[in-house]
Amino acid sequence: MPGARNRRAGRSCLRNYLNGTENRQDINIFIAMKKSALKHLPAFLFLFISFTGKGQSIDKIISQAETERIVSVLAADDMRGRKVYTPDIDRAAAFIESEFKAAGLKTWKGAADYKQDFSIVSPKQVSMDVTENGQAASATAWVVVTCTAKVHFTEASGFEKADIKAGQNLFQEAQKLVRSGKNYFVNVDTSFTKNFSRLSNLKRQMFSSTGSVVFRLGEGFPAKFTVDAVHDIVSMRLRNVIGILPGKSKKEEYVVFSGHYDHLGVGKVNGTDSIFNGANDDAAGTTAVIMLAKYFAALHNNERTLVFVTFTAEESGGYGSQYFSRQMDAGKVMAMFNIEMIGTESKWGKDAAYITGYEKTNMGEILQSNLEGSGFTFHPDPYPQQNLFYRSDNATLARLGVPAHTISTSKMDSEPNYHKMSDEVSTLDTENMARIIRSVAISAKTIISGQATPTRVNAADLR
């Protein structure tokens, strides 16, 4: 039957396409087909043809050689592990900027360059004096989290009041209050006595804020009290790298492609090595972002605006993605493809990856439908006990309802080089990496064209 033969031929050609082995004959097969036969072609075949249009063959741009070139630069010894707050990560950022510029990306909101600079502050307490009902009191039952050098608080300061009750997650609840940017007096139940002093860790790294939060361990605040605290405020610069491809008909709708480019830096010498190169984590994801930017820029047919961003400080608290998310109108972000650790085979072997939080939206179904006949498969996250959906750079936007997911192949129960000095380029399968990146590009087709919009994350599914 002509229709069946055409479908088999189409699937074979698309598999060749993803593998980078298609030839001109593959394309000529379709050009030579009679119009009467074309109506039998499945949708994925038209998708294949559209991605070979304008001479922009996907395997020529997203090639193994180019994939290996980029990841080798990012994970080289001279990048010294790309640790935050070092010149090493600045060199990595400069390289990513040069790749975005070469791809022809626009800057974010007309900025002079591709940098998204911001600061994290680290307030270091110098002194704190407390009185309760007119008498000097021990400060051990008090913790002040503030970005202001000198503060004076009393019961009349007019702060909002909150409680952290027995059975709640102390640090999760405290962090919510600190991140609110509001002024709070917070009563902490005595069941948290053992861990109460650890609330001071919230001051190690935080976004600058005009709000202050005063925590007191005990049964409510005294009728009268004073708190005087002095801090040295240390400011530390961080940088995301962002490039934009403006959309055509849907410029105000955004699709984000992301990965983090920071890693662990340099450690104690282990034999002859001391560098955490972070080839898979996450030079691999950053490489994917760069490759996708180059491909979609060459294709130049995106209806929605595409945002390519490499985040900093994922390893030290996800500050890069948090800051980025604060600058975005979450309602205008239609989807987020966060790519992390795709340099090794998945538990299903080659031509497969998993999507964290797969069940929370229908985004995975859309991606898989766009890959029909390719032989590539997206799976639900097989490691739910590790809470990966909440641990990567997709989490902040996901908590705002965005269908934001991380795509990965890392075998989190047995990945031999995870967070080790052995995470080097020599351990990566760059051929499979290129196939995964090509598959991500094709799977995103209907989302970037505006033909498909994933469902939003339900707040009830989040924690």
ZADRENNU-806972 format. One record per residue (C-alpha): residue number from 1; chain; x, y, z; residue in one letter. Coordinates in steps of 0.001 Angstrom, whole numbers, plus 524288, in hexadecimal, padded with zeros to 5 digits. Layout:
<tikes>
num; cadena; u; v; w; residuo
NUM; A; X; Y; Z; A
...
</tikes>
This chain:
<tikes>
num; cadena; u; v; w; residuo
1; A; 80000; 80000; 80000; M
2; A; 805B9; 80D60; 7FC3B; P
3; A; 801E1; 813A2; 80919; G
4; A; 80883; 80923; 8113C; A
5; A; 814C6; 80981; 808D3; R
6; A; 81555; 81834; 80A00; N
7; A; 813FD; 817AA; 818B9; R
8; A; 81EDE; 80D83; 819BB; R
9; A; 8278F; 815A8; 810D6; A
10; A; 8249A; 821E5; 818A0; G
11; A; 827E6; 81B94; 825A1; R
12; A; 83490; 8163C; 8202C; S
13; A; 8387C; 8238F; 81AF4; C
14; A; 83539; 82A79; 827A4; L
15; A; 83D42; 8209C; 82F41; R
16; A; 84884; 82332; 825F9; N
17; A; 8462B; 831AE; 827FE; Y
18; A; 84741; 83111; 836BF; L
19; A; 8533A; 8286A; 835B0; N
20; A; 859B8; 831E5; 82C50; G
21; A; 85A8D; 827AD; 82166; T
22; A; 85040; 82C7E; 817F7; E
23; A; 85449; 82F22; 80A03; N
24; A; 84F05; 836A1; 7FEA0; R
25; A; 847F5; 82A8E; 7F9D8; Q
26; A; 83FAC; 82AD0; 80627; D
27; A; 83A9A; 83836; 80288; I
28; A; 83916; 834F8; 7F41A; N
29; A; 8303E; 82994; 7F7B6; I
30; A; 8260B; 83355; 7FC2B; F
31; A; 82826; 83D15; 7F161; I
32; A; 825A3; 8324E; 7E762; A
33; A; 81928; 82DA0; 7EDDA; M
34; A; 80C75; 82FEE; 7E6C3; K
35; A; 802AC; 83928; 7ECDD; K
36; A; 7F921; 82E11; 7EE25; S
37; A; 8029F; 82705; 7F700; A
38; A; 80614; 832E2; 7FF50; L
39; A; 7F8D7; 832E3; 805D2; K
40; A; 7FC7C; 82601; 80C43; H
41; A; 80899; 82B77; 812B5; L
42; A; 807CB; 82C78; 82183; P
43; A; 809A3; 83971; 82852; A
44; A; 8177B; 8365D; 82CBC; F
45; A; 81BD4; 83570; 81E95; L
46; A; 81773; 84356; 81BC3; F
47; A; 81E9A; 846FE; 82838; L
48; A; 82AC3; 8408B; 822AD; F
49; A; 82975; 847FA; 815E6; I
50; A; 8276D; 854E2; 81CE1; S
51; A; 833F3; 852ED; 82491; F
52; A; 83BCC; 85076; 8182B; T
53; A; 83668; 85CA1; 811A3; G
54; A; 83E86; 86877; 80DFA; K
55; A; 84AA0; 85FF7; 80D69; G
56; A; 84B34; 85F57; 81C52; Q
57; A; 84DE5; 850E2; 81E2D; S
58; A; 84D4E; 84E3C; 82CA1; I
59; A; 85889; 84493; 82CF9; D
60; A; 86186; 84E49; 82646; K
61; A; 85F6B; 85832; 83132; I
62; A; 85D63; 84F1D; 83CC8; I
63; A; 8689E; 8462A; 83968; S
64; A; 870C4; 83D60; 841F9; Q
65; A; 87CF9; 84511; 83E7B; A
66; A; 87701; 8521A; 8426C; E
67; A; 87128; 84C33; 84EA9; T
68; A; 87E6C; 846F1; 8528E; E
69; A; 8852C; 853DF; 84F89; R
70; A; 87C48; 85BBF; 85871; I
71; A; 87BC8; 8524B; 863E7; V
72; A; 88A8E; 850AF; 8633A; S
73; A; 88C90; 85F4B; 864E4; V
74; A; 8831C; 86055; 87047; L
75; A; 88897; 85484; 87771; A
76; A; 896EF; 85705; 87492; A
77; A; 8A0C4; 85759; 87FA5; D
78; A; 8A346; 865C2; 87D36; D
79; A; 89522; 868A0; 88124; M
80; A; 898F0; 86321; 88E7C; R
81; A; 88B6C; 85DEE; 89178; G
82; A; 883D3; 86A9B; 88F0A; R
83; A; 881AB; 86DAA; 89D6B; K
84; A; 87948; 87970; 8A0E5; V
85; A; 88007; 885E2; 8A574; Y
86; A; 88C9F; 88273; 89E30; T
87; A; 892ED; 88763; 8919A; P
88; A; 89132; 87985; 88C73; D
89; A; 8827E; 87A74; 88B35; I
90; A; 8840D; 887E1; 884F4; D
91; A; 88C31; 88180; 87A3A; R
92; A; 88170; 87795; 8780F; A
93; A; 87752; 88270; 87747; A
94; A; 87F91; 889C1; 86D46; A
95; A; 8805F; 87D80; 864E6; F
96; A; 871A8; 87B91; 86559; I
97; A; 86FA8; 889D4; 861BC; E
98; A; 87876; 88838; 855EF; S
99; A; 87099; 87C73; 85175; E
100; A; 863AE; 883B9; 85306; F
101; A; 8692C; 88F24; 84B6E; K
102; A; 86DFD; 8863A; 8408D; A
103; A; 86066; 8804B; 83FC2; A
104; A; 85A89; 88DCC; 83DBD; G
105; A; 8524B; 88E0A; 84A10; L
106; A; 84CBA; 89AD1; 84F1A; K
107; A; 84F71; 89F82; 85CE0; T
108; A; 84542; 89F50; 8679F; W
109; A; 83CF0; 8ABB5; 86777; K
110; A; 846C2; 8B2EA; 85F05; G
111; A; 8520B; 8B19C; 86895; A
112; A; 85FBA; 8B510; 86412; A
113; A; 8641D; 8A6DF; 86551; D
114; A; 85F4D; 89955; 868DC; Y
115; A; 8623D; 89A7F; 87764; K
116; A; 857A4; 89A76; 881B7; Q
117; A; 85F23; 89F4B; 88D8C; D
118; A; 859DA; 89EF9; 89B5B; F
119; A; 85F0A; 89E66; 8A920; S
120; A; 85DDD; 89545; 8B496; I
121; A; 86087; 89ABE; 8C208; V
122; A; 86648; 893FA; 8CDCC; S
123; A; 86329; 89B46; 8DA79; P
124; A; 86D17; 897C6; 8E4E6; K
125; A; 8685F; 89AB4; 8F2A7; Q
126; A; 8716C; 8A342; 8FAAC; V
127; A; 868FF; 8A4CE; 906D5; S
128; A; 85B2B; 8A348; 90BEF; M
129; A; 85583; 8A888; 918B8; D
130; A; 8480C; 8A4B8; 91DB6; V
131; A; 83F61; 8A952; 928E1; T
132; A; 832CE; 8A2DF; 92D3A; E
133; A; 82949; 8AA75; 935B8; N
134; A; 833CF; 8B439; 9391A; G
135; A; 83E1F; 8AA2E; 93D03; Q
136; A; 84A48; 8A604; 93573; A
137; A; 847E4; 898BD; 92F58; A
138; A; 84FB5; 88E2F; 9289F; S
139; A; 84FEA; 88F5B; 919E4; A
140; A; 85076; 8809B; 91808; T
141; A; 841A3; 88009; 916A2; A
142; A; 841C8; 88A62; 90BF5; W
143; A; 84629; 88A43; 8FDB4; V
144; A; 84576; 8964F; 8F518; V
145; A; 8460E; 894AE; 8E652; V
146; A; 8484B; 8A1DD; 8DFF0; T
147; A; 84FCF; 8A8A7; 8D51C; C
148; A; 8509D; 8B551; 8DCC7; T
149; A; 85D6A; 8B859; 8E3BB; A
150; A; 85755; 8BDC5; 8F047; K
151; A; 8498C; 8BA9D; 8F4E2; V
152; A; 8418E; 8BDF3; 900F5; H
153; A; 834C7; 8B6C4; 9032A; F
154; A; 82A7D; 8B7BC; 90DF0; T
155; A; 81CE7; 8B260; 9100C; E
156; A; 81819; 8BF25; 909F4; A
157; A; 81F70; 8BD6A; 8FD20; S
158; A; 812F1; 8B964; 8F63B; G
159; A; 817C1; 8ACA8; 8F055; F
160; A; 80E6F; 8A226; 8EBB6; E
161; A; 80DCA; 8964F; 8F495; K
162; A; 80F2B; 887F8; 8F117; A
163; A; 8110E; 87ADE; 8F7C9; D
164; A; 818F7; 86EE5; 8F45A; I
165; A; 811D1; 86401; 8FB3D; K
166; A; 815D0; 8567F; 8FFB2; A
167; A; 8156B; 84CD8; 8F470; G
168; A; 81841; 856F3; 8E9F0; Q
169; A; 824DD; 85753; 8E226; N
170; A; 82CC1; 86176; 8E9AC; L
171; A; 8360C; 86585; 8DEDD; F
172; A; 82C2D; 86501; 8D3EC; Q
173; A; 822B2; 86DB3; 8DB56; E
174; A; 82D72; 876F5; 8DFBF; A
175; A; 832B7; 8782F; 8D1F1; Q
176; A; 8253D; 87BBD; 8CCBD; K
177; A; 82462; 886EC; 8D673; L
178; A; 83217; 88BD8; 8D382; V
179; A; 82FDC; 88B54; 8C4E1; R
180; A; 8230A; 892D2; 8C60F; S
181; A; 82A78; 89F9A; 8C795; G
182; A; 82155; 8A38D; 8D2A0; K
183; A; 823EA; 8A6E5; 8E0D9; N
184; A; 82008; 89BF2; 8EA3C; Y
185; A; 82063; 8986E; 8F891; F
186; A; 82029; 8898B; 8F8A6; V
187; A; 81D62; 880DD; 9044F; N
188; A; 8246F; 873C6; 90310; V
189; A; 81F21; 86833; 90ACB; D
190; A; 8284E; 862CB; 9152B; T
191; A; 82813; 8557F; 90E88; S
192; A; 8325B; 85B83; 90571; F
193; A; 83BB7; 85EFB; 91088; T
194; A; 8467F; 85623; 90B6E; K
195; A; 846AD; 85C30; 8FDCF; N
196; A; 84274; 86A12; 900F2; F
197; A; 85013; 8700F; 90047; S
198; A; 851BF; 86A8F; 8F290; R
199; A; 8481A; 874C4; 8EDA4; L
200; A; 853FE; 87DAB; 8ED44; S
201; A; 8582A; 875DB; 8E141; N
202; A; 84D87; 87D04; 8D9B9; L
203; A; 856B5; 888BB; 8D9ED; K
204; A; 861F6; 881D0; 8D326; R
205; A; 85D0F; 88526; 8C593; Q
206; A; 850A2; 88CAE; 8C2C9; M
207; A; 84AEA; 89651; 8B94A; F
208; A; 84BBE; 8A447; 8BDEB; S
209; A; 83F07; 8A818; 8C487; S
210; A; 83981; 8B37A; 8CC26; T
211; A; 831D9; 8AA04; 8D4A3; G
212; A; 836A0; 8A4B4; 8E1B1; S
213; A; 83210; 89876; 8E8A9; V
214; A; 83389; 896CC; 8F758; V
215; A; 83253; 888BD; 8FC3A; F
216; A; 83038; 885E0; 90AAF; R
217; A; 83037; 8785E; 910C7; L
218; A; 8259A; 8774F; 91B0C; G
219; A; 81763; 87979; 91E45; E
220; A; 81520; 8864A; 91751; G
221; A; 81C2C; 8933E; 9186C; F
222; A; 81DAA; 89AA3; 92550; P
223; A; 81460; 8A605; 927AE; A
224; A; 81FFB; 8AF25; 92642; K
225; A; 82D13; 8AC73; 91FD6; F
226; A; 83826; 8B2C7; 9186D; T
227; A; 84162; 8ACAC; 90EA1; V
228; A; 84D85; 8B3D2; 909D5; D
229; A; 8556F; 8AC9D; 8FF80; A
230; A; 8616D; 8B0A5; 8F7D1; V
231; A; 865D8; 8A98D; 8EB78; H
232; A; 870AF; 8AAEB; 8E186; D
233; A; 86A15; 8A9E6; 8D44E; I
234; A; 87290; 8A303; 8CA3B; V
235; A; 86DB1; 8A3E8; 8BC25; S
236; A; 87184; 899A9; 8B200; M
237; A; 86F1E; 89AC7; 8A359; R
238; A; 8690A; 89004; 89B41; L
239; A; 86595; 88F26; 88CD9; R
240; A; 85C04; 887DA; 88431; N
241; A; 85E3D; 88812; 87581; V
242; A; 8521F; 88A6F; 86D12; I
243; A; 84F76; 88B4A; 85E88; G
244; A; 84282; 88D63; 85788; I
245; A; 83C36; 889A1; 84AB1; L
246; A; 8306C; 892A6; 84971; P
247; A; 823F9; 88BFB; 84514; G
248; A; 81C52; 88F9F; 83902; K
249; A; 80DBF; 88F51; 83BED; S
250; A; 80E7A; 88C33; 84A92; K
251; A; 81979; 894CF; 84F84; K
252; A; 813BB; 895FB; 85D23; E
253; A; 8136C; 8874C; 85F27; E
254; A; 8203E; 8813F; 86393; Y
255; A; 82670; 873D9; 86291; V
256; A; 8328D; 87240; 86B00; V
257; A; 83E0B; 86931; 86879; F
258; A; 8475F; 8689E; 873FC; S
259; A; 85286; 861CE; 87AD2; G
260; A; 85C1D; 865B4; 88573; H
261; A; 86A5B; 8686B; 88299; Y
262; A; 8701C; 86901; 89052; D
263; A; 87674; 85D7A; 8970D; H
264; A; 87E8B; 85A3F; 8A320; L
265; A; 88BB9; 8601B; 89FD4; G
266; A; 8989C; 85ADD; 8A514; V
267; A; 89A2B; 8518F; 8B078; G
268; A; 8A4FF; 84AA3; 8B7A3; K
269; A; 8AE89; 8437F; 8AEFA; V
270; A; 8AA3A; 83596; 8AC88; N
271; A; 8B5A9; 82EAD; 8A664; G
272; A; 8B8FC; 837BE; 89B25; T
273; A; 8ABA5; 83E50; 89A25; D
274; A; 8A551; 84946; 8A1D3; S
275; A; 89B27; 84EA9; 89847; I
276; A; 88C9F; 84BC5; 89855; F
277; A; 88AFB; 84D95; 8899A; N
278; A; 87C2A; 84BBD; 889BE; G
279; A; 87B9B; 846A4; 87BCA; A
280; A; 86E7E; 83FFD; 87D8A; N
281; A; 86A16; 848D6; 888A8; D
282; A; 8670C; 8519C; 881F1; D
283; A; 87023; 8553D; 876E3; A
284; A; 867FA; 84B5B; 86F4D; A
285; A; 85B58; 852F1; 871AA; G
286; A; 861DB; 85FF1; 86EB4; T
287; A; 866FE; 85A27; 86205; T
288; A; 85917; 85635; 85E8C; A
289; A; 85427; 8640C; 860E3; V
290; A; 85EB3; 869A3; 857F7; I
291; A; 85C20; 85F8E; 84D5E; M
292; A; 84D76; 861C4; 84DCF; L
293; A; 84F9A; 87071; 84CFB; A
294; A; 857E6; 86EBC; 840D0; K
295; A; 84E28; 865A3; 83A85; Y
296; A; 841EA; 86DA9; 83CFD; F
297; A; 84904; 87A24; 8391F; A
298; A; 84C88; 873E1; 82C27; A
299; A; 83EB8; 86ECE; 82A40; L
300; A; 838FD; 87C2D; 82D98; H
301; A; 82ABB; 87822; 82DAD; N
302; A; 826E0; 878BE; 83C0D; N
303; A; 819AC; 87F13; 83E71; E
304; A; 81BF7; 87FE8; 84D11; R
305; A; 827B4; 886DD; 852DD; T
306; A; 83270; 87D61; 856A5; L
307; A; 83AC3; 8802E; 86290; V
308; A; 847D0; 8792F; 863DE; F
309; A; 84D74; 87A9C; 8717C; V
310; A; 858CE; 87463; 878A0; T
311; A; 85771; 875A4; 88749; F
312; A; 861A9; 87800; 8919B; T
313; A; 861C9; 8732A; 89FAF; A
314; A; 8595F; 86718; 89DDC; E
315; A; 862D8; 85F53; 8A616; E
316; A; 86251; 8691B; 8B142; S
317; A; 853AF; 86B23; 8B269; G
318; A; 84DAB; 86DAC; 8A50B; G
319; A; 84F77; 87C57; 8A618; Y
320; A; 8511B; 87E7C; 89779; G
321; A; 84426; 8786E; 893DA; S
322; A; 83D6B; 87EFD; 89F51; Q
323; A; 84210; 88C62; 89B01; Y
324; A; 83E86; 889B1; 88CD0; F
325; A; 830DE; 8855F; 890B3; S
326; A; 82EC8; 891FA; 89840; R
327; A; 8310D; 899A0; 88BB4; Q
328; A; 8271C; 891BA; 88403; M
329; A; 8185D; 892D6; 88346; D
330; A; 81569; 8848F; 8860A; A
331; A; 80851; 885A8; 87F25; G
332; A; 80F67; 88867; 87263; K
333; A; 818AD; 87CC7; 8735D; V
334; A; 81254; 871DA; 86BA5; M
335; A; 81C9F; 86772; 86E54; A
336; A; 82A25; 86569; 873E9; M
337; A; 833C0; 85B15; 86F24; F
338; A; 83E2B; 85A16; 879A8; N
339; A; 848FB; 850F2; 8754E; I
340; A; 851C9; 84A65; 87F1D; E
341; A; 85B90; 83F48; 87DFD; M
342; A; 858E3; 83953; 8709C; I
343; A; 866C3; 83498; 86E28; G
344; A; 864D1; 8267E; 8723D; T
345; A; 85B2E; 81C2C; 86DED; E
346; A; 84E51; 81B44; 8752B; S
347; A; 849ED; 80EFD; 87C2D; K
348; A; 842CF; 80B8C; 86F83; W
349; A; 84F2F; 80D00; 8676E; G
350; A; 8510C; 8164E; 85C08; K
351; A; 8462E; 81E2D; 8558C; D
352; A; 83EF9; 82029; 86262; A
353; A; 83E0F; 82A43; 86D23; A
354; A; 83512; 82D3D; 87875; Y
355; A; 82D28; 83929; 87C21; I
356; A; 82BF6; 83D16; 88A67; T
357; A; 81E23; 83FD8; 88EEB; G
358; A; 818FC; 83901; 882BC; Y
359; A; 80BA4; 836D2; 888DE; E
360; A; 809A5; 84509; 88CD6; K
361; A; 806C7; 84A30; 87F15; T
362; A; 8046C; 84490; 8718A; N
363; A; 81135; 84A21; 86C5E; M
364; A; 81793; 83CC3; 86B9B; G
365; A; 80C51; 837A6; 86358; E
366; A; 80DDF; 84306; 859EA; I
367; A; 81C72; 840CD; 858A5; L
368; A; 81AB3; 8324A; 8564B; Q
369; A; 8102A; 83463; 84C15; S
370; A; 81957; 83D43; 8447C; N
371; A; 82357; 8323D; 8447B; L
372; A; 81A35; 827CA; 83F52; E
373; A; 821AF; 81E12; 8370E; G
374; A; 82F10; 82342; 83AF8; S
375; A; 83299; 8182F; 8441A; G
376; A; 83576; 82200; 84EE4; F
377; A; 82D97; 820DE; 85B6E; T
378; A; 82B05; 829F3; 866CA; F
379; A; 827DA; 82315; 87393; H
380; A; 82293; 82785; 880AF; P
381; A; 82CFC; 829DD; 88B0F; D
382; A; 83108; 81C6A; 8902C; P
383; A; 836D3; 8220B; 89CAA; Y
384; A; 82B21; 82883; 8A36B; P
385; A; 830F1; 825EC; 8B0D8; Q
386; A; 83BCC; 82FA8; 8AD8B; Q
387; A; 8322E; 83AF2; 8AB6C; N
388; A; 83968; 83F70; 89F32; L
389; A; 82DF9; 847DB; 89ABE; F
390; A; 83036; 850A5; 8A689; Y
391; A; 83F14; 85047; 8A682; R
392; A; 842A7; 85601; 89952; S
393; A; 84158; 8632D; 892AD; D
394; A; 833AD; 8605D; 88DA4; N
395; A; 82E03; 860B7; 89B63; A
396; A; 82C32; 86F5B; 89D63; T
397; A; 8241E; 87179; 89116; L
398; A; 81CE8; 864AD; 89350; A
399; A; 81886; 869AC; 8A093; R
400; A; 812B2; 87543; 89951; L
401; A; 80AA7; 86C1E; 890D3; G
402; A; 81396; 86B91; 884EA; V
403; A; 814B8; 85E51; 87E2B; P
404; A; 82326; 85E26; 88179; A
405; A; 82A1B; 8511F; 8812D; H
406; A; 837E7; 84BE3; 8815E; T
407; A; 83C4E; 84287; 876B6; I
408; A; 8472D; 83936; 87ABE; S
409; A; 84D2E; 82BE7; 87861; T
410; A; 8550D; 82B1A; 884E9; S
411; A; 85392; 81E5F; 88C54; K
412; A; 85221; 824CE; 89985; M
413; A; 852A9; 817F5; 8A0E0; D
414; A; 85F80; 813BA; 89AD1; S
415; A; 86609; 81EE7; 89355; E
416; A; 87475; 81C00; 895F2; P
417; A; 879F8; 829B6; 893B8; N
418; A; 86F80; 83250; 899CB; Y
419; A; 875F7; 83D53; 8A191; H
420; A; 88336; 836D0; 8A01F; K
421; A; 88FEF; 83B1B; 899DF; M
422; A; 88DFC; 8301D; 89013; S
423; A; 882A5; 83782; 88999; D
424; A; 88AD4; 83A8F; 87D95; E
425; A; 88822; 83B71; 86F02; V
426; A; 88E3A; 82E18; 86CD0; S
427; A; 882C8; 827FB; 8743A; T
428; A; 8786C; 82DF7; 86B54; L
429; A; 871A7; 827CE; 85FB0; D
430; A; 871AE; 833DD; 856F9; T
431; A; 86B63; 82CA2; 84BA1; E
432; A; 85FA3; 82945; 853FE; N
433; A; 85FDC; 83711; 859A1; M
434; A; 85E59; 83CB3; 84BFA; A
435; A; 852FD; 83384; 84950; R
436; A; 84C5B; 8379E; 855F4; I
437; A; 84DF1; 84611; 852A2; I
438; A; 84869; 843DC; 84502; R
439; A; 83CFF; 83C98; 84B24; S
440; A; 83A55; 847CC; 85497; V
441; A; 83A4C; 85134; 84915; A
442; A; 83089; 8492E; 84160; I
443; A; 8281C; 84625; 84D3C; S
444; A; 8269A; 854CD; 84FCA; A
445; A; 8219D; 857A0; 84205; K
446; A; 81328; 8599E; 844CB; T
447; A; 815B6; 8610C; 85160; I
448; A; 81EB1; 86B24; 84B3E; I
449; A; 8156F; 86C7F; 83FB4; S
450; A; 80A12; 86F4E; 848D5; G
451; A; 80249; 863A8; 843E0; Q
452; A; 8030E; 85CE8; 85119; A
453; A; 80300; 8626A; 85EDD; T
454; A; 805CD; 85971; 86A6F; P
455; A; 7FC9A; 8596D; 875F6; T
456; A; 800DA; 86128; 881EE; R
457; A; 80614; 85B65; 88E81; V
458; A; 7FB4F; 85ABA; 898AC; N
459; A; 7FF16; 8613F; 8A572; A
460; A; 7F952; 8559B; 8AC96; A
461; A; 803E5; 84D0C; 8A667; D
462; A; 80ECC; 85528; 8AC3A; L
463; A; 814D5; 85619; 8B9A2; R
</tikes>
